Amino acid sequence: MSTVVVLLSDKRSGSTMFQEELCRHPGVQTVAYSPHTYLETHWWLMGAVLLDRPGPLFVSGSRYDGYGTPNNARAYMVDLLLRCVPDFNPPSDNRALVFKGWEALASAYAKPIFFEKSPQFLSQWAAISLLLEWADETDFDVKIIGLVRNPHAVMYSAAELFGSAPETRQFAWLAGCRNLFTLKSLLPDDQFYALRYEDLVADPVGGFARIAEFIGLDPYPACGSGVHSSSTEKWKQDPDHTLLLDVAVQQVAEKLGYTDVELMNQNGRVAATGALSRRPPAQSAKRINRLRHTLVKPLVLRLRALLKVQG
C-alpha cells in the first residue's frame, strides 16, 4: 500500500536534516516544488486558514496570520498544485481544494512513500485536526513521526536565526510537545513514532533504519550518512544563553526523556535573565518580509495561475 509520512516538529529541531536523510532512500519522495522554503508545503496550516477554523485551535488564540488572508492561503495552495500535479484542476470549493488537493499530491508522490514536513503547524491544532480528518478518510496508509529536540537547543537556534526571545519562545515548544502527547494517545502504535533529535544524531544510520522499518521500507545505508552532531550542545558554550526553563517546560522535557543534566543551564544559574543576548531582526526587515509573503507573493502566484489557465 502507498504511504504518506508526515513529520511533525518544532522549528529548529532538525526537520530539514531529517528530510534530506530520509529522502536519500529511493522509496521516499517529497514534493518537487513549494512556494515555501525547504520544500515544505504548509498544506494543513494553509488549509486551516482557508477553512477559517476557530481561533482557539491556533496557538495564538486567533487565526494564523502568516499568509495574510484566507484568499492568499488559497493562492499558495493552487500554485503548489499547478506546479506539482499539473493535471489536477483545483476545485473552486475550498474544502474540496484542501482534501482533494492533498489527495492528488499524495497520489503523485507516494511511490511508495510520500514524505512531508512542515514545522509551522505542530503547535497549531487547527492544522493537525484537519490532517487527522484526512487520515481517517483516505485509503493511503498514514504514518506520523514526532521529532523533538532539547528545548535549550531549540531556543538558542531560534534566537540566532529569528531573533526570538527564549523566555517566551519556550512556550511554543511546550505547545507543540503537548500536541505530540495528544497525538500519541489518539493514534495506534503502528501509526505514530516519536524520537528525540539527540538520539537520532547519536546513531543516525541505526535511527533511520528503524524509521524505514516503521514506514514499511527496507533500511537504506545512505540514510543517515550525512548527519553530524556538531551543534547539539552549542548553547552550553555560549555565556549569553542565560535561559532558565519554566517549570512547565522542564516537566514536559523530562517526560520526553531529557535528564536534569541535559536541561541544566549553568549560565542561567549565574544570570537568570531568561533571554539570549542577540540583536533581533530589524523591524524594517521584518515588515518587508511580511509584505512580501502576505501581499506581493500571493499576487504573483495568482497572476501565474491565471496565465497558466489562459495558456
N, C-alpha and C positions, 0 to 999 in steps of 0.2 A: 504494500500500500504506500502511496506517496505521503510524505510527511511535511508538515510545517513546523519549524522550530523557532520559537520566539525567545530571545534573551532579554531578560528584564534586569536592569541595574541602575544605580545612580550614575550621574555623570562623573567622570574622572575615576572610574572603578575598574578600568581595564577592558571595556567592551570592544573597543577598536582592535586591541591586541587579540581578543577572543575571536572576533570576526575574521581577522587576517589569518589566524592559525587554523580555525575550523574550515575555512573556505579553501585551504590547501587540499582538502580531501576532494577527489574527483566526483564524489557523490553529492556534494553540497554546493548550492548556488545561492547567490543573493541577487538583488535587482542590479541591472546593468547601468541604471541611471536613477538619480533622485535630484529634485531641486534643492534638497538639503545636503549638508556635508556628510562625509563618511558613508555614503550610500545608505543613509538612514531614511526610511520612508515617512516617519512620524504618523503613519496611517491612522492609528486608533485615536491619537490625540487630535488630529485634524478632524476625524470623524465625530469625536465628542463635541468639538466646537461647532462643526457644521450642523449637527443634530440638536444643538442648543441644550445639551444635558444640564441638569440642575447645578447651580453654583456650588452648593455644599459638597458635590462629588469631586470638585477640583481642590487641590491642596491649599490654594489661597482663599478658598471660600467663595470665589466668583469665577466666571468663565475665563479660561486661559486666554491671554491677550497677545500671545507671541505672533499670531498671524494677522492681527488687526481686526478682521471681521469674519463671520462665517462664510461670506462670499469669497474672501481671499483664501480661506482654507479649501474651499471647493476648487479654486483656480489651481492651487498647488496639487491637489489630488488628480484633477483632469490632466494636468501637464505630465505628471508621473505616468499615468495610464497611457497617454498618447505616445510616450517615448518607449515604454516598456512592453506594452501589449497593443500595438497599433491597430490590430484588427478588432479590438473591443470598442464598441460605441458607448461612451459614457452616458448613462441614463439621466434624464432631467430630474427625476425624483431623487432627493438627497439620500434617503435611507437606502434606496436601491444602489446608488452610487457607492456608498460605504461598503455594503455587504457583497454586492455582485462585483464591484471593482476589485476588492481584495481576493475574492474567489478567482477572478481572472488572473491576477498576479500569481496566486498560488498555482494555478493550472499551468502557467507559463514557465515557472521556475522550479517546481517541485519534481525534479528528475534525478533521483527520487526525493531529495531533501531541499526545501526552500528555507533559507535562514534569514531571519530578520532581527535587527537590534535597533532600538530607538530609546536611549536612556532618558529621553524627555518625558516619558509617561509612567515610569514606575510609581511615582508618588501621586499620580492622578487616577483615582479610582474611576472617574468618568470614562477614561480610556480603557482601563483594564476590564471594566464591566462589559463594554462592547466586544472586546476580544473574547471574553468568556461566552458571550451570547453567540458569537460566530462559531466558536469551538463546539458548542452544543448542537449547532445546526448542520455543520459541514460534514462531508464524507471523508475529508482528509484526516489523517492521524495528526493530532496536535500535541506537541511537546513544549513545555515551558521550563526554561532554565533560569534560576535566580542566582545572580552573581553579586556578592558583597565584598567590601573592602574595609579595612580598618578605618574608622571614621576620622582619625587624625590624618591619615594619608590622603583621604578624600578632601578634607577641609584645606589641607596645605596646598594640594594641587589646584583646587578651585580658586583659592585666594591668589595664587600665582597667575593663573590663566584669565580668570574673570574679575578679579578684584573683590571676590565675595568676602563678607565678614564671617569668619569661622564661628563666632559666638552665636550668630543667628542661622547660618547655613547648616549647622549640625542638625537642626530640627527637620530640614528637608530630607536628610539622610534617615532620620528616625521614621518619618512618614513612609518612606519607601520600604524600609525593613518591616514595618507593621503590615504593609500590604503583602509582602512576601509571606509573612506568617499566616495571613488570612488565606492566601492562595494555597499554601501547603495544606491548610485544613479543608479546603474546598475540593481539591483535586486528588485523584488516586496516586499511589506511589509511582506507577508506571507513566504518569503524565507530568510530574513535577520533579525537578532535580535541582538541589541547592548546593552551592560550593563557594568557598572563600577564594578571593584573588591570591592571597598569600600561599595557600595550599597548591594552587594551580601553578604558580611560578616556581615553587619548590620542586615540583615533579611534573613538568609540562607534558612530556611525551606520555607518561602514565596517565596523567589527568585527562588529556584529550582522547586517549584510548578508552577510558571509562565513559567519557561523554559520547564517543562514537557508538559504544555498545548501547547506551541509553536511547539514542535516537535511531537505532536499528541498522548501524553500519559496521563493517569490519574496521578495526583500527588501521590507521594510515601513518606510517612512521614520520612523515614530514610534518604532521600536525603537532605543533609544539616546538619544532626545531628552531623557530625564530624568537623564542621567549627569552627575556633577560630579566633579572631581578634587581637591577642597579638602583631603582628609585623606590623600593618598597619601604625603606625607613629613612628617606631623605629628610623628613620632617624632624627627626630626632636630632639631627646635626645642626639645625638652624635655631639659634638662640632667640630669634624674633617670633618663633612659633610658640606662643605662650598660652594656647587654649587649654582650659580645663573643661573636660566634658561635663555636660549637665548629667545629673544622676539618672534621668530617664534614658539618655543616650547610652550611658555606661551600662545600665541594666540590660538593654536590648543587645548591646555589643557582647556582653558576657554570655547571653543566651545563644548567640551565634558562635560561641566558642573562643572568643578573644579573652585572654587572661588579663589579670591586673597589671602584669608586667608589660604586656603588649599595648595596653591602654594608658600606661603611666607617662606623663609628660613632665620630666624634671624641670624644664624651663618654666612650665606653668606653676610649679611649686614656688619658684623664686619671684615671678612677676605675673600674677594671675590677671592679666588684662583681658583675656578672653578674645584676643584678636591678633591676627598676623599683620605685622607692620609692612604692608606693601602698598604702593600707590595704586589706588583703584583706577580703572579705565577712565579717561577724561570724559566728562559729561557730554561734551560736544560730540565726541566719537560715538558714544552710546546712542545719542539721539540720531546721528546719521545712520548708524547701523539699524536702528529700529525703523526709520523711514524707509530704508532700502528693503527691509523684509515685510513691512506692512503696507507699503504704498507702491514703490517703484517696481519691485519684482513681480507682485501679483498682476500689475498692468502689463508687464512684458509677457507673462505667461498667458494671460487672456488673449493678447494680440497673436501670440504664437499659435494658440489653439484655433483662433478664428482663421488665420491664414491656412492652417492645415485643413480645416473643414472646407474652405473655399477652393483649396487646391485639389 
